[in-house]
Amino acid sequence: MAEQNMQSLDAAIEETIDLVHQVIEQTRAEIARSQALSQAEADLVQSIERIVDESAVLRTGDDAPSIGTAS
């Protein structure tokens, strides 16, 4: 009886370890996606700021301050 309980416990532990590994891999993938989205957002902000700056230069003919900078 004790041997059967030990085998059941070992199987449950192995299953739990496998599930934990799956969760870790899913979490790593989610972190990578989040980092990629953050980088894409930062790149987009830079592009928008550059477009705004270029547009201001075209309108005024000089270097206008960019978004978020003091005048």
C-alpha positions as CSV (number, residue, x, y, z in Angstrom):
1,M,0.0,0.0,0.0
2,A,2.8,2.4,0.9
3,E,4.6,1.6,-2.3
4,Q,1.4,2.4,-4.3
5,N,1.0,5.7,-2.5
6,M,4.6,6.6,-3.1
7,Q,4.2,5.9,-6.9
8,S,1.0,8.0,-7.0
9,L,2.9,10.8,-5.1
10,D,5.8,10.6,-7.5
11,A,3.5,10.8,-10.5
12,A,1.7,13.8,-9.1
13,I,5.0,15.5,-8.4
14,E,6.2,14.8,-11.9
15,E,3.0,16.2,-13.4
16,T,3.2,19.3,-11.2
17,I,6.8,19.9,-12.3
18,D,5.8,19.5,-15.9
19,L,2.9,22.0,-15.4
20,V,5.3,24.5,-13.7
21,H,7.7,24.2,-16.6
22,Q,4.9,25.0,-19.0
23,V,3.8,28.0,-17.0
24,I,7.4,29.2,-16.9
25,E,7.7,28.9,-20.7
26,Q,4.4,30.7,-21.2
27,T,5.4,33.5,-18.8
28,R,8.7,33.9,-20.7
29,A,6.8,34.1,-24.0
30,E,4.4,36.7,-22.5
31,I,7.4,38.7,-21.2
32,A,9.1,38.6,-24.6
33,R,5.8,39.8,-26.3
34,S,5.4,42.6,-23.7
35,Q,9.0,43.7,-24.3
36,A,8.5,43.7,-28.1
37,L,5.3,45.7,-27.7
38,S,7.1,48.2,-25.4
39,Q,9.8,48.6,-27.9
40,A,7.4,49.0,-30.8
41,E,5.5,51.7,-28.7
42,A,8.8,53.6,-28.1
43,D,9.7,53.4,-31.8
44,L,6.3,54.7,-32.7
45,V,6.6,57.6,-30.3
46,Q,9.9,58.5,-31.7
47,S,8.5,58.4,-35.3
48,I,5.6,60.5,-34.3
49,E,7.8,63.1,-32.6
50,R,10.1,63.1,-35.7
51,I,7.1,63.7,-38.0
52,V,5.8,66.5,-35.8
53,D,9.2,68.1,-35.8
54,E,9.6,67.8,-39.5
55,S,6.1,69.2,-40.0
56,A,6.8,72.2,-37.8
57,V,10.0,72.9,-39.7
58,L,8.1,72.8,-43.0
59,R,5.4,75.1,-41.6
60,T,7.7,77.7,-40.0
61,G,10.9,77.3,-41.9
62,D,12.9,76.9,-38.7
63,D,13.6,74.4,-36.0
64,A,10.5,74.4,-33.8
65,P,10.7,72.7,-30.4
66,S,9.6,69.0,-30.3
67,I,6.8,67.6,-28.2
68,G,7.6,67.5,-24.5
69,T,10.4,70.1,-24.6
70,A,10.3,73.5,-22.9
71,S,10.2,76.6,-25.1
